[in-house]
Amino acid sequence: MSDIVLSHISKVFDGTWVLDDFSAIFPDGEISVIMAPSGKGKTTLLRILEGFEQPDKGTISGLSGRILSAVFQDNCLVQSLSAWKNIQIVNPAMTKQEIFEEMEKLSLGRCREEKAETLSGGEKRRVSLLRALLYPADTYLLDEPFNALDDQRKAEAISYTRKHLSGKTALLVTHSQEEADWMNPARTIRF
């Protein structure tokens, strides 16, 4: 596959430029980190790449034919399903035992049968992350995937994420320099 290339992307909401002439190249098979303060258009950029928004100006190439997976700002879990079922819903080929083994790697073993509505914020975030990473995609768009995690859980989640994304194309949005450093990206884009 080719690199993902964004050329002069602009997006306006209610007369305010959320993205203004943004250009970047995200190398194929590499992790890229996008950093910016809150409100600077990071999530909007991911929503454009995911196809939920259209840019008002600019072009994107290198997305055609890609299978995308995402961690959204909101966890987007099915509240009435168990934690493990929320993961299986995107990858029905995985067995219950396989999912349980992956959940253990993110310290989610004790809550695997609990409904999503009963999970803590950190548990919901890790289930959401695991669901995205276990989807058989080639490109991953991760919006603040380590939010709501304490230092120990964050370190586990970052280590797991780095291993899983090795050789895959990933764009990780964060406002944390520490998270960016831990991910050891091929490139960091600040705006």
Residue pairs with C-beta under 8 A, 6 or more apart in sequence:
1 28
1 29
1 62
1 65
1 66
1 138
1 169
2 28
2 61
2 62
3 25
3 26
3 27
3 28
3 62
4 25
4 26
4 28
4 49
4 60
4 61
4 62
4 63
4 139
4 169
4 171
5 24
5 25
5 26
5 60
5 61
5 62
6 22
6 23
6 24
6 25
6 26
6 45
6 58
6 59
6 60
7 23
7 58
7 59
7 60
7 61
8 21
8 22
8 23
8 57
8 58
8 59
9 19
9 21
9 22
9 23
9 45
9 48
9 55
9 57
9 58
9 59
9 60
10 17
10 19
10 20
10 21
10 22
10 55
10 56
10 57
10 58
11 17
11 18
11 19
11 41
11 44
11 48
11 53
11 55
11 56
12 18
12 56
13 44
18 41
18 44
19 41
19 44
19 45
19 48
19 55
21 57
21 58
22 41
22 45
22 58
22 191
23 58
24 32
24 189
26 32
26 62
26 169
26 171
26 187
27 169
27 186
27 187
28 62
28 169
29 167
29 168
29 169
30 169
30 170
30 185
30 186
30 187
31 162
31 165
31 170
31 172
31 183
31 184
31 185
31 186
32 170
32 171
32 172
32 185
32 186
32 187
32 188
32 189
33 171
33 172
33 173
33 174
33 179
33 180
33 183
33 185
33 187
33 188
33 189
34 42
34 45
34 171
34 172
34 173
34 174
34 188
34 189
34 191
35 173
35 174
35 175
35 177
35 180
35 188
35 189
35 190
35 191
36 42
36 175
36 190
36 191
37 175
38 175
40 191
41 191
42 143
42 173
42 175
43 73
43 143
43 173
44 53
45 173
46 70
46 141
46 143
46 171
46 173
47 53
48 54
48 55
48 60
49 60
49 63
49 68
49 141
49 171
50 68
50 70
50 141
63 139
66 137
66 138
66 139
66 169
67 136
67 137
67 138
67 139
68 137
68 139
68 140
68 141
69 90
69 132
69 133
69 135
69 137
69 139
69 140
69 141
70 132
70 140
70 141
70 142
70 143
71 128
71 129
71 132
71 140
71 141
71 142
71 143
71 144
71 145
72 128
72 143
73 143
73 144
75 116
75 124
75 125
75 127
75 128
76 128
77 86
77 116
77 119
77 124
77 127
77 128
77 131
78 85
78 86
78 89
78 116
79 115
79 116
79 117
80 115
80 116
80 117
81 89
81 115
81 116
82 112
82 113
82 114
82 115
82 116
83 103
83 108
83 111
83 112
83 113
83 114
83 115
83 116
83 119
83 123
83 127
84 96
84 99
84 100
84 103
84 112
84 113
86 116
86 127
86 128
86 131
87 94
87 99
87 102
87 103
87 127
87 130
87 131
87 134
88 94
88 96
88 99
89 131
90 131
90 132
90 134
90 135
91 134
91 135
91 136
94 134
99 112
99 134
100 109
100 112
102 130
102 134
103 109
103 112
103 127
103 130
105 156
105 160
106 126
106 129
106 130
106 153
106 156
106 157
106 160
107 126
107 153
107 156
108 123
108 126
108 127
108 130
111 119
111 123
116 124
116 127
119 127
121 148
122 148
122 149
122 150
122 153
124 148
125 145
125 146
125 147
125 148
125 149
126 149
126 153
126 157
128 145
129 142
129 145
129 146
129 157
129 161
132 140
132 142
132 145
133 140
133 160
133 161
133 164
133 165
137 168
138 168
138 169
139 168
139 169
139 170
139 171
140 165
140 168
140 169
140 170
140 171
141 170
141 171
142 161
142 170
142 171
142 172
142 173
143 173
144 173
144 174
144 175
145 157
145 161
145 172
146 154
146 157
146 158
146 174
146 176
146 179
149 157
154 179
155 182
158 179
158 182
158 183
161 183
162 182
162 183
162 184
172 179
172 180
172 183
172 185
174 180
180 188
